[in-house]
Amino acid sequence: MPEGGFKVMKGLELCERFFYEEGETLFRNQFRKYYDRLAFGLVGDGSECYGYDDDLSRDHDWGPGFCLWLAREDFNRFGAEASEIYNRLPASFLGHPPRKTSSWGANRIGVFEISAFYRSFIGNFQPPESLDQWLALPDNALAAATNGKVFQDPKGEFSRIRDALLVYYPEDVRRKKIAARCMSAGREGQYNFPRSLRRYEFYAARYAEMKFCSDALSLVFLLNKRYAPFYKWTHRAAKDLPVLGAFFHREISNLLEAREGGLKIERIEAMSRALIEEIQRQGLSDCGSDYLPDHGPVVLQTVSDQELRERSVWVG
């Protein structure tokens, strides 16, 4: 319980209330001339941007604050003045102490130029324009660029880029990635894991087990057309996905808790069957095999772009 006996709330809710109860009034009064050119919200790195923050999260980079985004010309004209006004905001709010900013957690709140903000996550100031540009972007970077919440954006410039990214990967890119995950998830879970156990190669077996979990979860996100977040939150985030999410959240926990190798293999096979059934349901494969890598080349052949279709099925 924070100072004053106030109930601890989720970080995103705290930051939104902080904006509407402190920030909005301050900027309307002190920055009235430019107020309609400002966008506010909380997006980016940090568990609170996903809604996954807990007691452990509050020891660093957590607390009242928000992002203020400006177009480039506005940032150059009055960004410094906006930062000076932002720094007048109270450090504490509703009994919650000031943020404890870590050495790696700086620049998560405050005043940002829109193109620089997006460039820090996706390497560009606008959404990708080619299939190769999309393929080069990792899921977790796109997840961080599109999480959280936009509180206000009267100009719509920040949200224009955000909305374009939220449309998700082009379908050819999604299918290319699905094909590649079929290969790697099946190779590690259905092939390398049981063989490593039979050889008593327990390091290799443990690695194959975790790689299967990682790639199978990636497949679940791809099948849901959602960006997978940083690995620390992928299993937690899967729970809320409508397609196979709750099943995989439960079954991966069961797999990792199982002690007997045969039971682990059964869990892996059950998850692999579920993935294959969903891939078939989405019309991506008509292969009847129960081995995931047999579906990768079939999915790849559904990619419409010829150059992309002719690339290695393992890459994506």
HELIX and SHEET records of a PDB file:
HELIX    1   1 GLU A    3  GLY A    5  5                                   3    
HELIX    2   2 GLY A   11  PHE A   18  1                                   8    
HELIX    3   3 PHE A   19  GLY A   23  3                                   5    
HELIX    4   4 GLU A   24  GLN A   30  1                                   7    
HELIX    5   5 ARG A   32  ARG A   37  5                                   6    
HELIX    6   6 SER A   47  TYR A   50  1                                   4    
HELIX    7   7 ASP A   55  ASP A   59  5                                   5    
HELIX    8   8 ARG A   72  TYR A   86  1                                  15    
HELIX    9   9 ILE A  114  ILE A  122  1                                   9    
HELIX   10  10 LEU A  131  ALA A  136  1                                   6    
HELIX   11  11 ASP A  139  THR A  146  1                                   8    
HELIX   12  12 GLU A  157  LEU A  166  1                                  10    
HELIX   13  13 GLU A  171  GLY A  186  1                                  16    
HELIX   14  14 ARG A  187  ASN A  192  3                                   6    
HELIX   15  15 PHE A  193  ARG A  198  1                                   6    
HELIX   16  16 PHE A  202  ASN A  224  1                                  23    
HELIX   17  17 TYR A  231  ALA A  238  1                                   8    
HELIX   18  18 GLY A  245  GLU A  257  1                                  13    
HELIX   19  19 GLY A  261  ARG A  281  1                                  21    
HELIX   20  20 LEU A  292  ASP A  294  5                                   3    
HELIX   21  21 GLY A  296  LEU A  300  1                                   5    
HELIX   22  22 GLN A  306  ARG A  309  1                                   4    
SHEET    1   A 4 GLY A 110  GLU A 113  0                                        
SHEET    2   A 4 CYS A  67  LEU A  70  1                                        
SHEET    3   A 4 ALA A  39  LEU A  42 -1                                        
SHEET    4   A 4 LYS A 149  GLN A 152 -1                                        
END                                                                             
